[in-house]
């Protein structure tokens, strides 16, 4: 029987992923607190982690709030599922897609940054022309 913390994490994660039937949460208790190990389909790992780990961090924050209510310390570990059930993972393709999107973001940021630099140089050049 799943505990309230396991059900909580399962509920959140199952709403995020494409394969909710492959979501599993194992619970271990040690001297550091409660460790919840989350296993999902390899294709859904990116959805659970989120961009720059934002989604995973949000889930951990919610768990911390639950821990405050239950006087427990929770840790969430997302288990590496590259070899999930021995099947092939689509994670490399997803990682390549994420890398391409991130590269586009960096390129846009560099463009914006270089435009700002040019504008600033022009403003400084105008200031140099002033006789003070």
N, C-alpha and C positions, 0 to 999 in steps of 0.2 A: 504494500500500500504506500502510495506516494505521500510525502509530508507536504505541508502547506507551502514551504519554500520551493520544493521541487515543482509542485503544481503551478506556482506563481511564475517561475522561469519558463516552464513548458508553455504556459498560456501566452506569455509575451512572445517567445520565439516562434511558436506555431503560427502566430498572426503575421510574422515577418517573412517566412520562408515559402518556397514553392512546393516543398515536399514535407508537409507537417507530420506525416506518418513515420518519417525517419528521424524525428527529434527524440533524443533520450537524455535524461538528466540523472546522473548517479550522485549519490550523497555519501560523503565520508566525514567522520568527526575525528579530530585530533586535538592536540594541545593548543593549536593556533585558532581553532574554531571549526566552522562547518565549511567543507570544500564541496562545491557543486561542480561536477564535470559535465559539460555540455557537449553532446555529439550530434552533428547534423549532417545531411547529405553534402558531399563536397561542393556541389553546385551552389549551395546556399550559404557557404562559409562567408563569402563576401557580404552578403546581406546582413548576417548576424554581426560581423565585425564593423561594417560601415566604413565610410570614408575617414581615413586617418584614425580608425578605432572609435569613432564617436558613438556608434550604436552600442558596442560592447561596453563602453564606459558608462553610457546611460543605464544599461541594464544593471551594471555593478552599483551605480548610485541608488537605483531603486531597491536593490538587495540590501544595501547599507541601511536604508530607511526601514526596511522590514526587520533587519537585525536590531535596530534601535528599539522597535516596538516589542520584539521578542527576547530582548537581552541576549543576543547572540552575535557572533562575528562571522559574516559570510564572505567567502571568496569564490569567484567564478572562474573556472578554467575552461577555455574552449579547446577541445581535444582536436589534434591534427587528424583529419579524416581523409588524407590523400589516398589511403589504401582501404577506404570504406568498403567492406564486404568484398574485397578483392576486385572490385569493378574499376573501370577506367574513370579517372577524374577529369572533369572539364575545367578544373581550377587553373591550369596553365593558360588556357584560352581566356578565361575571365581575368587572370592577372595581366595578360597582355593587353586586354581591352582597358583595364583600369590604368595601366601604365600609359597607354595612348591618350586617354582622357586627361591624366595628370600632366602629360607632356604638353597637351594643348593649353591647359590652364597655366602652366609655367610660361609658355610662349606668349600668351595673352598678357600675363603679368609683366613679362619683360618688355613687351611693346608699350604697355601703359607706363612702365617705369622709365623707358627711354624717351617717351613723349614728355613726361614730366621733367626729365633732366634737360631736354632741349628747351622747354618753356622757361625753366629756371635759369638756364644759361642766357637766354634772350633777355630776361628781366634783369639779370646781373649786368649784361652788356649795356642795357639802357641806363642803369644806375652809374656805370663807369663814365658815361658821356656827360653826366651832370657836373657842373662846376660848383664846388662847394667851398 
